[in-house]
Amino acid sequence: MLLLLVLPLLGSSIMVPETDFLKDAKVTPGKLEFLRDSVRFEVTGTIPIESALSPRNPEIKLLFKSSENSLFFGDIELVKGVADYSYTKSVVLPYEPWMEGAFLEVQFFQGKKAQPVAFQKKILARGVITTPLLAKIGRVNPDEPIPQVGLFIPTGAMDVDLSRSKEFLIKFDAGSSAIKKNTANTQVIADIKEFLTENSSVVSFRIIGTQSPESTEGRSSKLGMDRAEAVRKLLAESNISVRDSLLEIKSRWNDWFDFRLQLRGYEKISTQRKDQYYAVLLDGSDYENQSKALRKIPGFNQVANDLFPGLRAARIEIVAKPLPGLDQAQAALLQKALDENTSISELDLADWAIAGEVTPRLEDKARIYSKMTELFRSVIPYNNLAVVKMRLAQRTLDQATKDTLWQEANALLYQASKIDTDPYVLHNQGQIMVLQGDTWGAYKKLSDASVLTRNQDFLKSNESLRGALDIMRGDYKLATLRFDYPYSEAKDFFNKGLAYFLSGDLVNASLSFEESVMAGRNYGYGFYGLAMVAAESAQVEVALLQLDKAIHASELIYQKALVDPIFQEIREQEGFFQIFRTSSTGVEN
């Protein structure tokens, strides 16, 4: 009797597991992706039919939602089979920015019709991979450097390399960093002033303190730097000023480099003997081993006596060039034409074009090119004034002002196109279309521009923008071909890496992203690219390291990394949230 009483009690405690009606629901691809201006995916699944737990009036609905917006797809048609209901839903959505951080959710309803609350829910995907939209096309983003847009028609005056380099030597007594006020050093200062007067545009200015391999010189590595600092102070006292960004101060110690430079012009030994020295100096061994080998060469003591005093010095290396542009008389004629209301000028088109090209301020360029449209029927002033308008538009956050400047630029480019068909005009029209969102119209303009010229400098810029549009259009393989030029800007290397990454070539992608980093250490997109490559290669620690560097460079990158599905797997790591917590407090790792 007791056994009969216990059995019902045990039976009442047994829980029947609830059926997971959305267990088979999935989305293909597993991570939603932006492709050619849309998001495409397919949702499939089955609802099991079991005799005891068969759903009543089952319904499947789909929701795509973010904090900003949402889309309901309504009921998905169910096909009843023997053991289950099956469903398939293919979706093509025009991409909108809110979708990047949205989630895709499938919902299951059963029971009475018009149930307000889903019986079960399942998130199928979080976010949308929008990697192609990272392509740099000239858009201005907050807290990032303003991208340069538009191409001026060049005169060629700025392309001529007039750079000249010259070295000057200030000598010191053995073991000393005090500058002697002698005739030789006074003459060096005078020579530097003369060189800078003739070449006032300084490219680089380097002061290198050196030490000879003598006991009085080699006791401390500090001596060379002390000499360099003494020379810097002497230059300042002599009214020779150099911008800090151009000035480099360094020293060399326990290094045979400067000895090798002196040996090149030393004429007291034979060529065969010099070759013995060079064999040692270029063998790649360390300083001490080279010292021992050099001292074994016959006649070394005499060579040392002659050359070592020249190493007790500070070497000044200057690269500079004369300022391009008009001479004083031409500049006066230019100013006269600008100030007077006249339709004639004593300067020709080339003079005016050079004046506009070498003038640094956009406002001054605008004044010159505007006057040129009155004086000359030429594509140059209309195109170049349009570029000024485009670059002014980059500097304003007010969209109405930006639109007005783009409109004015387009009007000028239209006037230029009536004079002649020019690749620069087509490129600039395409660039404005890109910024206005008309990527397909822009692509046609840029393609036409590339056909009209073989100028490599132009093609480098035009194909770079064209390649960025290829990325956005989904033609990743074609995009890789666009970047076959010797680029120097971080954005171009990044776009190149992006093309390789999206085409599946992670090796070349990584190389290009590294080049982007080297071209601009503060340009966070190169680091972001390296993080994407590492994430795709399941190198979690590397991905976190590169991502940490990327998010410190830009708020836009910071926000994107938080939702980018590329980092979905590593987002579960504690280290992922740690780098964001550190960044948000403003503390560098």
C-alpha positions in Angstrom: 0.0 0.0 0.0 2.9 2.4 0.9 4.5 1.6 -2.4 1.4 2.6 -4.3 1.3 5.9 -2.5 5.0 6.7 -3.2 4.8 6.0 -6.9 2.3 8.8 -7.8 4.4 11.2 -5.8 7.6 10.3 -7.7 5.7 10.5 -10.9 4.5 14.0 -10.2 8.1 15.3 -9.7 9.3 14.2 -13.2 9.6 17.3 -15.5 8.9 16.8 -19.2 11.5 18.7 -21.1 10.1 21.6 -23.2 10.7 21.2 -26.9 13.1 23.7 -28.5 11.1 24.6 -31.6 13.8 26.9 -32.9 16.7 24.5 -32.5 17.2 24.0 -36.2 16.7 27.7 -37.2 19.8 29.2 -38.9 20.8 31.9 -41.2 23.1 31.6 -44.3 25.6 33.1 -44.3 26.3 32.7 -40.6 27.4 36.3 -40.4 25.4 38.9 -42.3 27.4 40.8 -44.8 27.2 44.0 -46.8 27.6 43.3 -50.5 27.0 45.7 -53.4 24.8 48.1 -51.5 22.6 45.3 -49.9 22.4 42.7 -47.2 21.4 39.2 -48.5 20.6 36.2 -46.4 18.4 33.1 -46.1 16.7 31.8 -43.0 15.8 28.1 -42.8 14.6 25.7 -40.1 12.1 23.1 -39.0 9.6 22.8 -36.3 9.3 19.2 -34.9 6.0 17.5 -34.8 5.7 15.1 -31.8 2.5 13.3 -30.8 2.4 14.7 -27.3 4.0 18.1 -27.9 2.8 19.1 -31.4 2.6 22.9 -31.6 -0.9 24.4 -32.1 -1.3 27.0 -34.8 2.5 27.4 -35.2 3.9 30.7 -36.7 7.4 31.8 -37.5 8.3 35.5 -37.7 11.5 37.4 -38.4 12.7 40.6 -36.8 15.8 42.7 -37.7 16.3 45.3 -35.0 18.7 47.9 -33.6 18.4 50.6 -31.0 17.6 53.0 -33.9 15.3 51.1 -36.2 13.6 47.8 -36.9 12.1 45.7 -39.7 9.4 43.0 -39.3 9.2 40.5 -42.1 5.8 39.1 -41.1 4.9 35.4 -41.1 7.1 32.9 -42.8 5.3 30.2 -44.8 5.4 26.8 -43.0 5.3 23.6 -45.1 3.9 20.7 -43.1 5.6 17.3 -43.4 5.3 14.0 -41.7 7.7 14.8 -38.8 8.0 18.6 -38.9 7.1 21.9 -40.4 9.8 23.4 -42.6 10.4 27.0 -43.6 12.7 29.0 -45.9 12.9 32.8 -46.2 15.3 34.6 -48.6 15.8 38.3 -47.9 17.5 41.1 -49.9 17.6 44.4 -48.0 19.0 47.7 -49.2 21.7 48.5 -46.7 21.1 51.3 -44.2 23.7 52.4 -41.6 21.5 51.4 -38.6 21.8 47.7 -39.7 25.5 47.6 -38.8 24.7 47.1 -35.1 21.3 45.3 -35.5 20.5 41.7 -34.6 18.4 39.2 -36.6 15.9 37.3 -34.5 13.5 34.5 -35.4 10.4 34.2 -33.2 8.1 31.2 -32.7 4.4 31.6 -31.8 1.7 29.0 -31.1 -1.7 28.7 -29.6 -4.4 31.2 -30.1 -4.2 33.5 -33.1 -2.6 37.0 -32.7 -0.4 36.1 -29.7 1.3 39.3 -28.6 4.3 37.6 -27.1 6.5 35.0 -28.8 6.6 31.5 -27.3 10.3 31.2 -28.1 13.0 33.5 -29.6 16.4 32.9 -31.1 19.0 35.4 -32.3 20.5 34.2 -35.5 23.0 36.9 -36.2 24.4 40.0 -34.6 25.5 42.9 -36.7 26.5 43.2 -40.3 30.0 42.9 -41.7 30.5 46.2 -43.5 34.2 45.8 -44.3 33.9 47.2 -47.9 32.5 50.4 -46.4 35.9 51.0 -44.7 37.3 51.9 -48.1 38.7 55.4 -47.9 37.0 57.6 -50.5 37.5 61.1 -49.1 34.8 61.3 -46.5 35.4 63.4 -43.5 35.1 61.6 -40.1 35.2 63.3 -36.7 38.5 63.2 -34.8 40.4 62.1 -38.0 42.6 64.1 -40.3 40.7 65.8 -43.1 41.3 63.8 -46.3 42.7 65.7 -49.3 40.3 65.6 -52.2 40.4 66.9 -55.8 43.3 67.2 -58.2 44.8 70.5 -59.3 46.1 70.6 -62.9 49.8 71.0 -62.2 52.2 73.3 -64.0 55.2 71.1 -63.4 57.0 73.8 -61.4 56.4 71.9 -58.2 57.5 68.6 -59.7 61.1 69.6 -60.4 63.3 68.3 -57.7 65.5 71.3 -56.7 66.7 69.8 -53.5 70.3 70.2 -52.6 72.2 68.6 -49.8 75.3 69.8 -48.1 77.4 68.8 -45.1 79.2 71.0 -42.6 81.7 70.0 -39.9 82.3 71.6 -36.5 85.5 70.1 -34.9 86.3 69.7 -31.2 89.3 69.0 -29.1 89.8 65.4 -28.0 87.4 64.4 -25.2 85.7 67.9 -25.2 82.3 69.1 -26.2 83.2 72.8 -25.9 83.1 74.7 -29.2 86.2 76.6 -30.0 85.6 80.2 -31.2 88.2 79.9 -34.0 88.2 81.0 -37.6 87.3 77.6 -39.0 84.1 77.2 -37.0 83.1 80.9 -37.7 83.5 80.2 -41.4 81.3 77.0 -41.0 78.5 79.1 -39.6 78.8 81.7 -42.4 78.7 78.9 -45.0 75.5 77.5 -43.4 73.9 80.9 -43.6 74.8 81.4 -47.2 73.5 77.9 -48.1 70.1 78.6 -46.3 69.8 82.0 -48.0 70.0 80.4 -51.4 67.9 77.4 -50.4 65.4 78.7 -47.9 63.0 75.8 -48.1 64.5 73.3 -45.6 63.6 69.7 -46.2 65.7 68.2 -43.4 68.3 69.4 -40.9 70.3 66.8 -39.0 73.1 67.3 -36.4 75.1 64.2 -35.6 77.6 64.2 -32.8 80.5 61.8 -33.4 83.5 60.4 -31.4 86.8 59.0 -32.6 87.9 55.5 -31.5 90.5 56.9 -29.1 90.7 56.3 -25.4 90.0 60.0 -24.6 87.0 59.9 -26.8 85.5 56.5 -26.2 85.0 56.5 -22.4 81.3 57.6 -22.6 78.6 57.5 -25.2 77.4 60.8 -23.9 80.2 62.9 -25.6 78.7 62.7 -29.1 75.3 63.8 -28.0 76.9 66.7 -25.9 78.6 67.8 -29.1 75.4 67.7 -31.1 73.6 69.8 -28.4 76.5 72.3 -28.3 76.1 72.8 -32.0 72.4 73.2 -31.8 72.9 75.9 -29.2 75.6 77.6 -31.4 73.2 77.7 -34.3 70.5 79.3 -32.2 72.9 81.9 -31.0 73.9 82.6 -34.6 70.2 83.2 -35.5 69.9 80.0 -37.6 66.5 78.7 -36.6 65.0 75.4 -37.8 61.5 74.1 -37.1 61.5 71.3 -34.5 59.7 69.0 -37.0 62.6 69.2 -39.4 65.4 69.1 -36.8 67.0 65.8 -35.9 69.7 65.5 -33.2 71.5 62.3 -32.7 75.0 60.8 -32.0 77.1 57.8 -33.0 79.4 56.0 -30.7 81.4 52.8 -31.2 80.5 53.0 -34.8 82.9 53.0 -37.8 80.4 54.6 -40.2 82.0 58.1 -40.1 85.5 56.6 -40.4 84.3 54.8 -43.6 83.0 58.1 -45.0 86.4 59.8 -44.4 88.3 56.9 -45.8 86.5 57.4 -49.1 88.4 60.7 -49.8 91.7 59.7 -48.1 94.4 59.6 -50.8 97.5 58.6 -48.8 97.0 54.8 -49.3 96.6 52.7 -52.4 93.3 51.4 -53.7 94.3 47.9 -52.8 94.9 49.0 -49.2 91.5 50.8 -49.1 89.9 47.6 -50.2 91.3 45.8 -47.1 89.7 48.5 -44.9 86.4 48.2 -46.7 86.4 44.4 -46.5 86.5 44.8 -42.7 84.1 47.7 -42.4 81.4 46.0 -44.5 81.7 42.4 -43.1 78.8 42.9 -40.8 80.6 42.1 -37.6 80.4 44.1 -34.4 82.4 47.2 -33.5 85.0 45.4 -31.3 85.8 42.7 -33.8 86.1 45.3 -36.6 88.4 47.3 -34.3 90.8 44.4 -33.9 90.7 43.6 -37.6 91.4 47.2 -38.6 94.4 47.5 -36.3 96.0 44.5 -38.0 96.1 46.2 -41.3 99.6 47.6 -42.1 99.8 51.4 -41.7 96.7 51.7 -39.6 98.3 54.0 -37.0 99.1 56.6 -39.7 95.6 56.4 -41.1 94.2 56.8 -37.6 96.4 59.8 -36.9 95.2 61.5 -40.1 91.4 60.7 -39.8 90.6 60.4 -36.2 90.7 64.2 -35.6 87.9 64.6 -38.1 85.8 62.3 -36.0 86.0 64.5 -32.9 83.2 66.5 -34.4 79.5 67.2 -35.0 78.3 66.7 -38.6 75.6 69.1 -39.8 73.6 67.6 -42.8 71.1 69.9 -44.5 68.7 69.2 -47.4 67.0 72.3 -48.7 65.8 73.9 -51.9 65.0 77.3 -53.2 61.4 78.4 -53.0 59.5 77.9 -56.3 57.3 80.6 -57.8 57.4 84.1 -59.3 60.3 86.4 -58.8 59.9 89.8 -57.1 59.0 91.7 -60.2 56.5 89.1 -61.3 54.9 89.0 -57.9 54.4 92.8 -58.1 52.6 92.5 -61.4 50.4 89.7 -60.0 49.4 91.8 -57.1 48.7 94.7 -59.3 46.3 92.6 -61.5 44.6 91.2 -58.5 44.0 94.7 -56.9 42.8 96.4 -60.1 39.6 95.8 -62.0 41.2 95.0 -65.3 40.8 92.3 -67.9 44.4 92.3 -69.1 47.6 91.2 -67.4 51.3 91.5 -68.2 51.7 88.0 -66.9 50.9 85.0 -69.1 48.8 81.9 -68.3 51.8 79.9 -67.1 52.9 82.7 -64.7 49.4 82.8 -63.2 49.2 79.1 -63.0 52.5 78.9 -61.2 51.4 81.6 -58.8 48.2 79.7 -57.9 50.1 76.4 -57.5 52.8 77.7 -55.1 50.4 79.7 -53.0 49.7 77.6 -49.8 46.4 79.2 -48.6 43.2 78.0 -50.2 41.7 81.5 -49.9 44.7 83.0 -51.9 44.4 80.2 -54.5 40.7 81.0 -54.9 41.5 84.7 -55.6 44.1 83.9 -58.2 42.1 81.2 -60.0 39.0 83.4 -59.9 40.9 86.2 -61.6 42.3 83.8 -64.1 38.8 82.8 -65.3 38.4 86.5 -66.3 41.7 86.7 -68.1 42.1 83.3 -69.9 39.9 80.8 -71.7 41.5 77.7 -70.2 40.5 74.5 -68.3 43.2 75.2 -65.6 41.5 78.1 -63.6 38.0 76.5 -63.7 39.3 73.1 -62.6 41.6 74.4 -60.0 39.1 76.8 -58.5 36.7 73.9 -58.3 39.3 71.9 -56.3 39.6 74.9 -53.9 35.8 74.7 -53.4 36.0 71.0 -52.9 38.7 71.3 -50.2 36.8 74.1 -48.5 33.8 71.8 -48.4 35.9 69.3 -46.5 36.5 71.8 -43.8 32.9 72.5 -42.8 30.6 70.3 -40.8 27.5 72.2 -42.0 25.9 70.1 -44.6 24.1 73.0 -46.3 27.4 74.9 -46.7 29.1 71.7 -47.9 26.3 71.1 -50.5 26.6 74.7 -51.8 30.4 74.4 -52.2 30.0 71.1 -54.1 27.4 72.8 -56.3 29.7 75.7 -57.1 32.5 73.3 -57.8 30.4 71.2 -60.2 29.4 74.4 -62.0 33.0 75.3 -62.5 33.9 71.8 -63.7 31.0 72.0 -66.2 32.5 75.2 -67.6 35.9 73.5 -67.8 34.4 70.6 -69.7 32.9 73.0 -72.3 36.4 74.2 -73.0 38.1 70.8 -73.3 37.7 67.2 -72.2 40.3 66.8 -69.5 41.0 63.8 -67.2 41.5 66.1 -64.2 38.0 67.6 -64.7 36.5 64.1 -65.0 38.3 62.9 -61.9 37.1 65.9 -59.8 33.5 65.4 -61.0 33.8 61.8 -60.0 35.2 62.7 -56.6 32.2 65.0 -55.9 29.8 62.2 -56.9 31.5 59.8 -54.5 31.1 62.3 -51.7 27.5 62.8 -52.6 26.8 59.0 -52.6 26.6 58.5 -56.4 29.2 55.8 -56.5 28.0 54.3 -59.8 28.0 57.6 -61.7 31.4 58.4 -60.1 32.9 55.1 -61.4 32.0 56.0 -65.0 33.7 59.4 -64.7 36.8 57.9 -63.2 37.0 55.2 -65.8 36.7 57.8 -68.6 39.5 59.8 -66.9 41.9 56.9 -66.9 41.5 56.4 -70.6 42.5 60.0 -71.5 46.1 60.0 -70.0 49.1 57.9 -69.3 50.4 60.3 -66.7 51.5 58.1 -63.8 51.0 60.6 -61.1 47.4 61.2 -62.2 46.7 57.5 -62.7 48.0 56.8 -59.2 45.4 59.1 -57.7 42.6 58.2 -60.0 43.0 54.5 -59.8 43.3 54.6 -56.1 39.8 56.2 -55.9 38.6 53.8 -58.6 39.9 50.9 -56.6 38.2 52.1 -53.5 34.9 52.1 -55.4 35.6 48.6 -56.7 35.8 47.5 -53.1 32.5 49.1 -52.3 31.0 47.5 -55.5 32.2 44.1 -54.5 34.7 43.6 -57.3 37.5 42.7 -54.9 39.9 40.9 -57.3 39.6 43.8 -59.8 40.3 46.3 -56.9 43.7 44.6 -56.2 44.8 45.4 -59.7 44.1 49.1 -59.2 46.7 49.5 -56.6 49.8 48.6 -58.6 51.4 52.0 -58.0 54.2 53.2 -55.7 51.9 54.7 -53.0 53.2 56.6 -50.0 50.0 57.5 -48.1 48.6 55.4 -45.3 45.0 55.5 -46.8 46.2 54.0 -50.1 48.0 51.1 -48.5 45.0 50.5 -46.3 42.6 50.4 -49.3 45.1 48.0 -51.0 45.1 45.8 -48.0 41.3 45.9 -47.8 41.1 44.7 -51.5 43.4 41.7 -50.7 41.6 40.9 -47.5 38.1 40.8 -49.1 39.5 38.7 -52.0 40.8 36.2 -49.5 44.5 36.9 -49.9 45.4 37.3 -46.2 49.2 37.3 -46.8 49.2 40.3 -49.2 46.5 42.0 -47.1 48.7 41.8 -44.0 51.7 43.2 -45.9 49.6 46.1 -47.2 48.2 46.9 -43.8 51.7 46.9 -42.3 52.7 49.4 -45.0 49.8 51.5 -44.0 51.0 51.4 -40.4 54.5 52.4 -41.4 53.3 55.2 -43.6 51.2 56.7 -40.7 51.6 55.4 -37.1 48.7 57.4 -36.0 46.4 56.1 -38.8 44.5 53.5 -36.9 43.0 51.8 -39.9 46.2 49.9 -40.7 46.1 48.4 -37.2 42.4 47.6 -37.7 43.2 45.8 -40.9 45.9 43.7 -39.1 43.4 42.9 -36.4 40.9 41.6 -39.0 43.6 39.4 -40.6 44.5 38.0 -37.2 40.9 37.4 -36.3 40.3 35.6 -39.6 43.5 33.5 -38.8 42.2 32.7 -35.3 45.2 34.5 -33.8 43.3 35.9 -30.8 46.2 37.5 -28.9 47.5 39.2 -32.1 44.1 40.5 -33.0 43.6 42.0 -29.5 47.0 43.7 -29.6 46.3 45.3 -33.0 42.8 46.2 -32.1 44.0 47.9 -29.0 46.2 50.2 -31.1 43.4 50.8 -33.6 40.7 52.0 -31.2 43.0 54.5 -29.6 43.4 56.2 -32.9 39.8 57.0 -33.8 36.4 57.1 -32.1 34.9 55.8 -35.3 37.1 52.7 -35.2 36.3 52.3 -31.5 32.5 52.2 -32.2 32.9 49.9 -35.2 35.0 47.4 -33.4 32.3 47.0 -30.7 29.8 45.7 -33.2 31.9 44.3 -36.1 30.9 40.6 -36.5 34.5 39.9 -37.7 35.5 40.0 -34.0 32.5 38.0 -32.8 34.6 35.1 -31.6 37.2 37.1 -29.8 34.5 39.4 -28.3 33.9 36.6 -25.8 37.4 37.0 -24.5 38.0 39.0 -21.3 40.9 40.7 -23.0 38.5 42.2 -25.6 36.5 44.2 -23.1 39.7 45.1 -21.2 41.1 47.1 -24.1 37.9 49.0 -24.5 37.7 49.7 -20.8 41.2 51.1 -20.9 40.5 53.1 -24.0 37.4 54.6 -22.5 39.3 55.9 -19.5 41.8 57.6 -21.7 44.7 55.6 -20.3 47.2 54.3 -22.8 48.4 50.7 -22.5 
